Amino acid sequence: MNIRNILSIYTKLQSSPLSQQYLQKCYESLDVDAERKSYDNAYRLIYYLEHGQTFYKQAEQSPLSVQPILYFYGMAQFIKAAILTKRPDYPESTSVLAHGVTSRKRKKQNYSFLQDEVKIQNKGLFSYVSEHMFHMEHFPKEKFTMDELLRRIPEMKEIYGFLDTPSNGYPIGQKEGKVLTIPISILDDYHWSENYFKQHIATIVPECEEIKIEQHSIKVLLTSPISTIHNPYLYVNHEDEQLFIPNQRSLQYPLPELLSHYLILYNLSMLSRYETEWWGDILHSYTSEDLVYIRTFLEISKTKIPWLIADFLASHVTKN
């Protein structure tokens, strides 16, 4: 499904009758009164999406200095709309209203944005989204650096390649295709044997039907195209729907890309709000590479987040 078709769901859900019918379909598989809950939540869904779009439109017209704040809160509104399709009683408690992430106290000297970290908390929106949107109750890590999160975004490959740093992944095929072609060098990158790769690929790609080890590549034949762009082990370029797999073992852990954007935007919004001196210096000087990564990420994220959310919303329609 192309970008235009995916994004059209925002227009369709601006109607209360269509929103109600859409939510009723979402709730039919849940143990709730689907009709009543869909009527209760139809306008909430409309307003969450409208609020998110308003934040994003305002961010595009605003100075870079405040864009991260607007994008972060806009993303939060989009996420609430997505959550509403899974959790008709959201928010069940005030604990899920917190961001669910913290940023570390940073030293003024020798600060590097790429090496800055965020830490996941047990409660809050991040954990709630992880569990109810992506069925992830536990994470293999509790801290993430900005560098490893940015490397999980395929469109960032241009800036990493420009600066002669290792690329962030291997292109392996199209989202709508039924064959993935992975370079054989991934075995050396991951320090995996062929047998271990064969065992692990079913976790990475549940649609895997057959694996063929060739001289220069590994062919993964699928029973059906990759079912979701929210696969926690793979990345998708939203411009051409090219699939990527990490080429570094350190990045081979489950984390849907939507959550990477959430963590990066959270940290940038905190810098914008509370590290005013550093933030002002980085925006008005040319002495650091940090601004290059930040600008590039924001340009990508401003179009990719609406696309990721729209795809999640549209998936309920295609499944019913």
Secondary structure, DSSP 8 states (H G I E B T S, - for coil): --HHHHHHHHHHTTSHHHHHHHHHHHHTTSSS-HHHHHHHHHHHHHHHHHHHHHHHHHHHTS-TTTHHHHHHHHHHHHHHHHHHTT-TT--SSGGGGS--EEE----STT--TTT-EEEE-SSSHHHHHHHHHH-----S-SEEEHHHHHTTSGGGHHHHHHTT---S-EEEEETT-SEEEEETTHHHHHT--HHHHHHHHHHH-TTEEEEEE-SSEEEEEESSS-S-TT-SS-EE-TTT-EEEE-SSGGG-S---HHHHHHHHHHHHHHHHHH-HHHHHHHHS-SS-SHHHHHHHHHHHHHHHHHHHHHHHHHHHHHH-
